[in-house]
Amino acid sequence: MENYNILPQTIYKFYCDQKILDKSLEHIKNIDYKDMEFNSCSKDRMINNHRELNELHNWFQSCVNEVTHDLNFKDQLTITQSWSTRSTSGQWHHPHIHQYSIISGVFYLTDSNAETCFSIPSIWELPNIFCHSIDRDNTKIDHRNKTEKGCLIIFPSSLPHYVNEHYDSDPRYIVSFNTFFNGSMGNLNNFAGANLKIIKHELYS
């Protein structure tokens, strides 16, 4: 018997300038964090408004623009919010998607053994009513992306992902962001368009 994989998905990878990375990490380490169930998240969920992170987010936006150009998107995407996550030894992140977003990004500020894991069901995963048991590890499409300092990955916001356990003694720092359409989108003459404007503001919690 022969088998082979078909219809691969695409994510995008970029590498940041060292000076921007060092400056951003210094700031990220000194902001306030709130303990969550699995790790800690920046209290401010709009760190894209921090002046100290302007260079970093300008670079994020240029990467988003490059991705949308490669995908031949007609309409512009703009970063709507970003936040930082800190994980200490033994911490992880639950499976999730990013709501109210088109494409999302994860930027690794430090190295770590932990991986960002993308996983979707295979079309071979049948409902339980048709099977006595299912080995779900063999009926899903899984990709594990290594945490690599200075690396940004961009992916569809609807793609489920999680982070396995971080075991290093030093904390793992990342910045995540979401995007949405900004400006004129679609075609109003065809009754299928809208004019949207992303308003920049600060939010503290």
Backbone torsions as a table, in degrees:
resi	resn	phi	psi	omega
1	MET	NA	141.9	177.2
2	GLU	-122.8	137.3	172.7
3	ASN	-133.2	157.5	180.0
4	TYR	-155.1	152.5	-177.4
5	ASN	-88.7	143.4	179.6
6	ILE	-132.8	167.3	173.8
7	LEU	55.5	61.2	179.5
8	PRO	-69.4	155.5	174.8
9	GLN	-96.0	170.4	-177.6
10	THR	-129.1	131.8	163.8
11	ILE	-124.0	163.7	-174.5
12	TYR	-116.5	146.6	-177.4
13	LYS	-130.8	135.0	178.5
14	PHE	-134.5	160.3	178.6
15	TYR	-125.1	134.3	-172.7
16	CYS	-88.8	151.2	172.9
17	ASP	-63.0	138.5	-174.8
18	GLN	-60.3	-38.6	-179.0
19	LYS	-64.6	-42.0	177.9
20	ILE	-65.3	-41.1	179.2
21	LEU	-60.1	-50.7	-177.4
22	ASP	-62.0	-44.2	-179.9
23	LYS	-63.8	-41.4	-178.4
24	SER	-68.7	-42.3	-179.6
25	LEU	-62.4	-40.8	178.3
26	GLU	-58.6	-42.2	179.5
27	HIS	-71.1	-43.8	-177.0
28	ILE	-61.2	-37.1	-179.4
29	LYS	-67.0	-22.7	-173.3
30	ASN	-104.7	3.7	176.0
31	ILE	-84.5	166.5	-178.4
32	ASP	-81.1	139.6	179.7
33	TYR	-120.0	151.9	176.5
34	LYS	-115.8	129.3	179.7
35	ASP	-69.1	129.4	176.5
36	MET	-108.3	-172.4	-176.8
37	GLU	-67.9	-36.0	-174.0
38	PHE	-113.9	-21.9	-177.3
39	ASN	-159.7	-160.1	178.4
40	SER	-123.2	142.9	-178.4
41	CYS	-125.0	146.5	178.3
42	SER	-56.5	136.5	178.2
43	LYS	-62.3	-35.9	176.3
44	ASP	-86.1	117.0	-178.8
45	ARG	-93.1	12.9	178.2
46	MET	-131.2	52.7	-176.7
47	ILE	-71.5	-6.5	172.4
48	ASN	-64.9	-12.3	176.4
49	ASN	-92.0	-2.7	179.5
50	HIS	-74.9	125.3	-179.9
51	ARG	-58.3	-35.4	-178.2
52	GLU	-65.7	-16.0	-178.1
53	LEU	-110.9	14.3	-179.1
54	ASN	-58.4	-47.5	-178.5
55	GLU	-60.7	-41.4	-179.2
56	LEU	-62.9	-46.1	-177.2
57	HIS	-74.3	-28.8	172.0
58	ASN	-63.6	-38.0	176.9
59	TRP	-68.7	-43.0	174.8
60	PHE	-53.0	-47.3	-176.6
61	GLN	-63.5	-39.0	178.2
62	SER	-63.9	-35.3	177.1
63	CYS	-68.5	-41.6	176.4
64	VAL	-59.7	-43.6	179.4
65	ASN	-61.0	-39.3	-179.9
66	GLU	-66.2	-39.3	178.5
67	VAL	-65.7	-47.2	-178.6
68	THR	-64.8	-32.6	175.7
69	HIS	-66.7	-42.6	-179.8
70	ASP	-64.5	-34.3	-179.9
71	LEU	-84.2	-4.5	179.5
72	ASN	63.6	37.2	174.1
73	PHE	-67.3	135.1	178.6
74	LYS	-79.2	-32.8	-172.1
75	ASP	-106.2	154.9	-174.9
76	GLN	-81.9	140.1	172.3
77	LEU	-110.7	138.6	-179.2
78	THR	-127.2	144.1	176.3
79	ILE	-64.6	125.0	-177.9
80	THR	-97.3	-34.1	176.9
81	GLN	-162.7	158.4	174.1
82	SER	-147.3	159.2	-177.3
83	TRP	-153.2	163.6	-179.9
84	SER	-113.5	146.7	176.3
85	THR	-124.0	135.7	177.8
86	ARG	-119.4	128.8	179.2
87	SER	-122.8	128.0	173.8
88	THR	-99.1	175.2	-173.7
89	SER	-54.4	129.7	179.5
90	GLY	91.1	-7.1	-179.0
91	GLN	-90.4	161.8	-174.7
92	TRP	-154.9	-171.9	179.2
93	HIS	-140.1	135.5	-173.8
94	HIS	-71.7	160.4	176.2
95	PRO	-63.8	136.7	-177.3
96	HIS	-163.4	169.2	168.3
97	ILE	-123.2	173.1	177.6
98	HIS	-107.3	111.7	-178.2
99	GLN	-81.4	160.7	179.0
100	TYR	52.9	42.6	-178.6
101	SER	-150.7	152.1	179.6
102	ILE	-97.1	-59.2	171.2
103	ILE	-125.9	152.0	-177.6
104	SER	-127.1	164.3	179.1
105	GLY	-135.6	149.5	172.3
106	VAL	-128.1	124.4	-178.3
107	PHE	-115.1	125.6	-178.1
108	TYR	-91.9	115.0	178.6
109	LEU	-88.2	-17.2	-180.0
110	THR	-138.3	162.2	172.4
111	ASP	-79.6	159.8	178.7
112	SER	-167.8	155.6	171.9
113	ASN	-74.8	-20.8	-176.7
114	ALA	-67.3	149.6	-177.8
115	GLU	-122.7	146.8	168.8
116	THR	-85.2	117.8	-172.7
117	CYS	-108.7	121.5	176.4
118	PHE	-100.6	136.3	-176.1
119	SER	-151.2	130.2	174.3
120	ILE	-134.1	150.9	179.1
121	PRO	-64.4	145.8	171.9
122	SER	-78.9	154.9	175.8
123	ILE	-66.4	-12.1	177.3
124	TRP	-81.3	-8.5	-179.7
125	GLU	-80.5	99.6	-177.0
126	LEU	-84.3	155.7	174.5
127	PRO	-59.4	152.8	-176.0
128	ASN	-58.8	-25.8	-177.5
129	ILE	-65.7	-17.9	-179.6
130	PHE	-98.1	-8.2	-173.9
131	CYS	-135.9	146.1	173.7
132	HIS	-73.1	-35.6	178.4
133	SER	-156.3	154.6	-179.5
134	ILE	-131.0	128.1	171.6
135	ASP	-85.7	92.3	-172.0
136	ARG	-67.0	-22.4	175.8
137	ASP	-67.1	-23.0	179.2
138	ASN	-99.3	-1.8	-178.4
139	THR	-123.7	38.1	174.8
140	LYS	-142.5	155.1	176.1
141	ILE	-96.4	121.6	-171.6
142	ASP	-130.2	135.9	175.4
143	HIS	-136.0	134.2	-179.8
144	ARG	-115.4	119.7	-178.0
145	ASN	-101.9	121.9	-178.4
146	LYS	-65.4	139.2	172.0
147	THR	-72.2	118.4	-175.3
148	GLU	-132.2	115.0	-176.5
149	LYS	-52.2	128.0	178.8
150	GLY	89.1	-0.4	-176.8
151	CYS	-97.9	137.2	174.0
152	LEU	-114.5	130.5	171.9
153	ILE	-114.6	138.7	179.6
154	ILE	-121.6	133.8	-172.0
155	PHE	-150.0	163.6	176.6
156	PRO	-62.9	134.7	-177.0
157	SER	-62.5	-23.3	-178.3
158	SER	-84.5	-1.7	-178.7
159	LEU	-81.3	115.4	-178.8
160	PRO	-61.6	140.7	179.0
161	HIS	-155.0	162.5	177.8
162	TYR	-153.3	173.6	178.7
163	VAL	-124.8	126.5	177.2
164	ASN	-77.0	179.3	-168.0
165	GLU	-66.9	139.3	175.1
166	HIS	-93.4	122.7	-175.5
167	TYR	-111.9	-7.0	-177.8
168	ASP	-68.5	156.4	-179.4
169	SER	-73.2	-32.4	177.4
170	ASP	-84.5	145.4	-179.7
171	PRO	-62.8	153.4	174.8
172	ARG	-99.3	122.6	179.7
173	TYR	-114.7	131.5	173.3
174	ILE	-135.4	160.3	169.6
175	VAL	-120.9	130.2	176.7
176	SER	-114.4	152.8	176.6
177	PHE	-146.1	157.8	175.6
178	ASN	-118.6	162.6	178.9
179	THR	-136.9	161.0	172.3
180	PHE	-152.9	167.1	179.2
181	PHE	-64.0	143.4	-179.2
182	ASN	-137.8	126.6	-178.9
183	GLY	97.2	-153.9	-178.9
184	SER	-78.2	132.2	179.9
185	MET	-135.1	150.4	-179.8
186	GLY	70.9	-149.6	-178.5
187	ASN	-141.5	106.4	-178.7
188	LEU	-63.7	-30.7	179.8
189	ASN	-66.9	-22.2	177.7
190	ASN	-100.1	15.4	179.7
191	PHE	60.0	32.7	-177.0
192	ALA	-146.7	62.2	-178.8
193	GLY	-155.0	175.1	178.6
194	ALA	-161.9	156.2	172.2
195	ASN	-114.6	114.2	-176.6
196	LEU	-120.7	148.3	177.8
197	LYS	-135.4	122.1	176.0
198	ILE	-77.5	120.4	-179.9
199	ILE	-97.1	123.1	-179.6
200	LYS	-81.6	126.5	178.7
201	HIS	-153.1	166.6	-179.4
202	GLU	-104.8	142.6	-179.9
203	LEU	-135.6	124.3	178.7
204	TYR	-120.9	142.8	178.6
205	SER	-135.5	NA	NA
